[in-house]
Amino acid sequence: EKSGARDRNSVLSPDQSYDTTLPARSNAIWQIDLPNGSYLVQISVGDPGWISGSQDLQINGEPLIINHYPNADEPWLVKEAVIVVDDGKLILTFKDTTDTVLNWIKIKNS
């Protein structure tokens, strides 16, 4: 099955990491196993080729991006949070969304 990932080749993208998009289906889940600890998590959402509706995502059940509407002047949103992993997993969820487009995620020890 195709993931829906795209390489936009947009002149608007500051670099390749913003030009690569992965649309998230409603109730999609992405997770990674990590040792328990504290992490700085940075995430970019948006798509220079498609100004979509509301961008929403949660990390380990806590909202990180809520009802963000991109526009032509600002097609991307970058958010970060310090997340404590206590069960060996970092989990992104995309509840009730049809429009969230993930570009990248960066995870660093905090």
Accessible surface in RSA format (square Angstrom, percent):
REM  Atomic radii and reference values for relative SASA: ProtOr
REM  Chains: A
REM  Algorithm: Lee & Richards
REM  Probe-radius: 1.40
REM  Slices: 20
REM RES _ NUM      All-atoms   Total-Side   Main-Chain    Non-polar    All polar
REM                ABS   REL    ABS   REL    ABS   REL    ABS   REL    ABS   REL
RES GLU A   1   203.40 116.8 112.57  85.2  90.82 216.2  65.86 127.4 137.54 112.3
RES LYS A   2   183.33  89.4 168.76 103.5  14.58  34.7 118.45 106.6  64.88  69.1
RES SER A   3    66.75  56.4  48.36  64.5  18.38  42.4  44.52  94.8  22.23  31.1
RES GLY A   4    30.83  38.0   0.00   N/A  30.83  38.0  28.82  79.1   2.01   4.5
RES ALA A   5    60.20  55.4  35.14  54.2  25.06  57.0  35.42  49.9  24.78  65.7
RES ARG A   6   116.28  48.8 107.94  55.0   8.33  19.8  29.88  40.8  86.40  52.4
RES ASP A   7    79.93  56.0  56.34  56.1  23.59  55.8  28.15  66.3  51.78  51.6
RES ARG A   8    67.83  28.5  45.92  23.4  21.91  52.2   8.51  11.6  59.32  36.0
RES ASN A   9   119.41  82.3  88.87  85.9  30.55  73.5  33.87  81.5  85.54  82.7
RES SER A  10    27.93  23.6  11.01  14.7  16.92  39.0  13.63  29.0  14.30  20.0
RES VAL A  11   152.36 100.3 117.29 106.2  35.07  84.5 125.86 109.4  26.51  71.9
RES LEU A  12   108.35  60.3  89.60  64.1  18.74  47.1  93.27  65.5  15.08  40.6
RES SER A  13    19.42  16.4   2.63   3.5  16.78  38.7   2.63   5.6  16.78  23.5
RES PRO A  14    92.51  67.4  51.53  47.0  40.98 148.9  63.20  52.2  29.31 182.2
RES ASP A  15    75.67  53.0  62.95  62.7  12.72  30.1  43.61 102.6  32.05  32.0
RES GLN A  16   101.87  57.0  93.08  68.0   8.79  20.9  62.96 134.0  38.91  29.5
RES SER A  17    44.33  37.5  32.86  43.9  11.47  26.4  36.29  77.3   8.04  11.3
RES TYR A  18    41.17  19.2  41.17  23.4   0.00   0.0  16.81  12.6  24.36  30.0
RES ASP A  19     6.26   4.4   6.26   6.2   0.00   0.0   4.09   9.6   2.17   2.2
RES THR A  20    53.58  38.1  53.46  54.2   0.12   0.3  46.09  61.9   7.49  11.3
RES THR A  21     0.71   0.5   0.22   0.2   0.49   1.2   0.47   0.6   0.24   0.4
RES LEU A  22    66.56  37.1  66.29  47.4   0.27   0.7  66.29  46.6   0.27   0.7
RES PRO A  23    44.06  32.1  36.84  33.6   7.22  26.2  36.84  30.4   7.22  44.9
RES ALA A  24    11.97  11.0   4.34   6.7   7.63  17.4   9.38  13.2   2.59   6.8
RES ARG A  25   154.38  64.8 148.05  75.5   6.33  15.1  71.39  97.6  82.99  50.3
RES SER A  26    46.61  39.4  28.39  37.9  18.22  42.0  21.54  45.9  25.07  35.1
RES ASN A  27    98.16  67.7  80.02  77.3  18.14  43.7  30.59  73.6  67.58  65.3
RES ALA A  28    32.35  29.7  21.81  33.7  10.54  24.0  32.35  45.6   0.00   0.0
RES ILE A  29   116.08  66.1  82.00  61.1  34.09  82.2  82.52  59.4  33.57  91.1
RES TRP A  30    85.19  34.2  81.47  39.4   3.72   8.7  57.59  30.7  27.60  44.8
RES GLN A  31    86.02  48.1  62.32  45.5  23.70  56.4  20.47  43.6  65.55  49.7
RES ILE A  32    65.79  37.4  61.54  45.8   4.25  10.3  65.79  47.4   0.00   0.0
RES ASP A  33   101.21  70.9  82.31  81.9  18.90  44.7  34.57  81.4  66.64  66.5
RES LEU A  34    28.24  15.7  22.15  15.8   6.09  15.3  25.47  17.9   2.77   7.5
RES PRO A  35   102.68  74.8  90.08  82.1  12.61  45.8 101.99  84.2   0.70   4.3
RES ASN A  36    95.83  66.1  68.41  66.1  27.42  66.0  24.67  59.4  71.15  68.8
RES GLY A  37    31.17  38.4   0.00   N/A  31.17  38.4  30.38  83.4   0.78   1.8
RES SER A  38    41.80  35.3  32.31  43.1   9.49  21.9  26.91  57.3  14.89  20.9
RES TYR A  39    14.57   6.8  14.57   8.3   0.00   0.0   8.42   6.3   6.15   7.6
RES LEU A  40    44.40  24.7  44.13  31.6   0.27   0.7  44.13  31.0   0.27   0.7
RES VAL A  41     0.00   0.0   0.00   0.0   0.00   0.0   0.00   0.0   0.00   0.0
RES GLN A  42    35.30  19.7  35.30  25.8   0.00   0.0   0.72   1.5  34.58  26.2
RES ILE A  43     0.00   0.0   0.00   0.0   0.00   0.0   0.00   0.0   0.00   0.0
RES SER A  44     0.00   0.0   0.00   0.0   0.00   0.0   0.00   0.0   0.00   0.0
RES VAL A  45     0.64   0.4   0.25   0.2   0.39   0.9   0.25   0.2   0.39   1.1
RES GLY A  46     1.23   1.5   0.00   N/A   1.23   1.5   1.23   3.4   0.00   0.0
RES ASP A  47     3.39   2.4   1.66   1.7   1.73   4.1   0.37   0.9   3.02   3.0
RES PRO A  48    15.60  11.4   0.00   0.0  15.60  56.7   0.05   0.0  15.56  96.7
RES GLY A  49    50.18  61.9   0.00   N/A  50.18  61.9  21.29  58.4  28.89  64.7
RES TRP A  50   110.91  44.5 105.45  51.0   5.47  12.8  84.10  44.8  26.81  43.5
RES ILE A  51    77.94  44.3  51.11  38.1  26.82  64.6  51.27  36.9  26.67  72.4
RES SER A  52    12.71  10.7   1.57   2.1  11.15  25.7   4.62   9.8   8.10  11.3
RES GLY A  53    22.73  28.0   0.00   N/A  22.73  28.0  17.88  49.1   4.86  10.9
RES SER A  54    20.05  16.9  16.43  21.9   3.62   8.3  16.43  35.0   3.62   5.1
RES GLN A  55     0.35   0.2   0.35   0.3   0.00   0.0   0.30   0.6   0.05   0.0
RES ASP A  56    23.44  16.4  23.38  23.3   0.06   0.1   7.23  17.0  16.21  16.2
RES LEU A  57     0.06   0.0   0.06   0.0   0.00   0.0   0.06   0.0   0.00   0.0
RES GLN A  58    22.92  12.8  22.92  16.8   0.00   0.0   6.83  14.5  16.10  12.2
RES ILE A  59     1.25   0.7   1.07   0.8   0.18   0.4   1.07   0.8   0.18   0.5
RES ASN A  60    53.56  36.9  26.37  25.5  27.18  65.5  27.32  65.8  26.23  25.4
RES GLY A  61    50.09  61.8   0.00   N/A  50.09  61.8  25.52  70.0  24.57  55.0
RES GLU A  62   115.96  66.6 115.15  87.1   0.80   1.9  43.30  83.7  72.66  59.3
RES PRO A  63    76.77  55.9  54.03  49.3  22.74  82.7  54.03  44.6  22.74 141.3
RES LEU A  64    22.43  12.5  11.99   8.6  10.44  26.2  13.42   9.4   9.00  24.2
RES ILE A  65     2.89   1.6   0.85   0.6   2.04   4.9   2.54   1.8   0.36   1.0
RES ILE A  66   120.24  68.4  99.02  73.8  21.21  51.1  99.11  71.4  21.13  57.3
RES ASN A  67    93.38  64.4  79.53  76.9  13.85  33.4  12.41  29.9  80.98  78.3
RES HIS A  68    43.86  24.0  39.07  27.2   4.79  12.2  28.72  29.6  15.14  17.6
RES TYR A  69   133.42  62.3 117.75  67.0  15.67  40.8  84.52  63.5  48.89  60.3
RES PRO A  70     9.88   7.2   1.90   1.7   7.98  29.0   2.17   1.8   7.71  47.9
RES ASN A  71    72.46  50.0  71.14  68.7   1.32   3.2  34.10  82.1  38.36  37.1
RES ALA A  72    80.58  74.1  60.81  93.8  19.77  45.0  63.38  89.3  17.20  45.6
RES ASP A  73   136.16  95.4 106.17 105.7  29.99  70.9  29.23  68.8 106.93 106.6
RES GLU A  74   112.99  64.9 108.92  82.4   4.07   9.7  31.18  60.3  81.81  66.8
RES PRO A  75     9.52   6.9   9.36   8.5   0.16   0.6   9.36   7.7   0.16   1.0
RES TRP A  76    44.83  18.0  29.60  14.3  15.23  35.8  29.67  15.8  15.16  24.6
RES LEU A  77    42.82  23.8  40.44  28.9   2.38   6.0  42.57  29.9   0.25   0.7
RES VAL A  78    67.64  44.5  45.60  41.3  22.04  53.1  45.60  39.6  22.04  59.8
RES LYS A  79    81.78  39.9  78.11  47.9   3.67   8.7  25.08  22.6  56.70  60.4
RES GLU A  80    96.95  55.7  75.93  57.4  21.02  50.1  25.07  48.5  71.88  58.7
RES ALA A  81    28.70  26.4  20.03  30.9   8.68  19.7  28.70  40.4   0.00   0.0
RES VAL A  82    90.19  59.4  64.31  58.2  25.88  62.4  64.31  55.9  25.88  70.2
RES ILE A  83    20.50  11.7  18.86  14.0   1.64   4.0  20.50  14.8   0.00   0.0
RES VAL A  84   102.83  67.7  85.87  77.7  16.96  40.9  85.87  74.6  16.96  46.0
RES VAL A  85     1.70   1.1   0.00   0.0   1.70   4.1   0.01   0.0   1.68   4.6
RES ASP A  86   114.65  80.3  93.89  93.4  20.76  49.1  29.24  68.8  85.41  85.2
RES ASP A  87    94.81  66.4  67.00  66.7  27.80  65.7  41.43  97.5  53.38  53.2
RES GLY A  88    22.48  27.7   0.00   N/A  22.48  27.7  18.48  50.7   4.00   9.0
RES LYS A  89    75.95  37.1  75.39  46.3   0.56   1.3  42.59  38.3  33.36  35.5
RES LEU A  90     0.00   0.0   0.00   0.0   0.00   0.0   0.00   0.0   0.00   0.0
RES ILE A  91    43.80  24.9  43.73  32.6   0.06   0.2  43.73  31.5   0.06   0.2
RES LEU A  92     0.00   0.0   0.00   0.0   0.00   0.0   0.00   0.0   0.00   0.0
RES THR A  93    18.63  13.3  18.63  18.9   0.00   0.0  18.63  25.0   0.00   0.0
RES PHE A  94     5.61   2.8   5.61   3.5   0.00   0.0   5.61   3.4   0.00   0.0
RES LYS A  95   109.06  53.2 104.16  63.9   4.90  11.7  58.31  52.5  50.74  54.0
RES ASP A  96   126.17  88.4  96.53  96.1  29.63  70.1  34.95  82.2  91.22  91.0
RES THR A  97     5.40   3.8   0.55   0.6   4.86  11.6   4.94   6.6   0.46   0.7
RES THR A  98   109.98  78.2  86.10  87.3  23.88  56.9  67.41  90.6  42.56  64.3
RES ASP A  99    33.85  23.7  33.06  32.9   0.80   1.9   1.27   3.0  32.58  32.5
RES THR A 100     0.65   0.5   0.15   0.2   0.50   1.2   0.15   0.2   0.50   0.8
RES VAL A 101     1.17   0.8   1.17   1.1   0.00   0.0   1.17   1.0   0.00   0.0
RES LEU A 102    16.67   9.3  15.61  11.2   1.06   2.7  15.61  11.0   1.06   2.9
RES ASN A 103    17.08  11.8   0.00   0.0  17.08  41.1   0.00   0.0  17.08  16.5
RES TRP A 104    32.34  13.0  25.47  12.3   6.88  16.1  32.17  17.2   0.17   0.3
RES ILE A 105    41.27  23.5  19.23  14.3  22.05  53.1  19.23  13.8  22.05  59.8
RES LYS A 106    97.79  47.7  92.78  56.9   5.01  11.9  48.93  44.0  48.87  52.1
RES ILE A 107    49.57  28.2  17.98  13.4  31.59  76.1  17.98  12.9  31.59  85.7
RES LYS A 108   112.69  55.0 106.74  65.5   5.95  14.2  68.52  61.7  44.17  47.0
RES ASN A 109   127.91  88.2 101.20  97.8  26.72  64.3  29.79  71.7  98.12  94.8
RES SER A 110    83.01  70.1  19.61  26.2  63.40 146.0  32.11  68.4  50.90  71.3
END  Absolute sums over single chains surface
CHAIN  1 A     6370.6       4897.9       1472.7       3467.3       2903.2
END  Absolute sums over all chains
TOTAL          6370.6       4897.9       1472.7       3467.3       2903.2
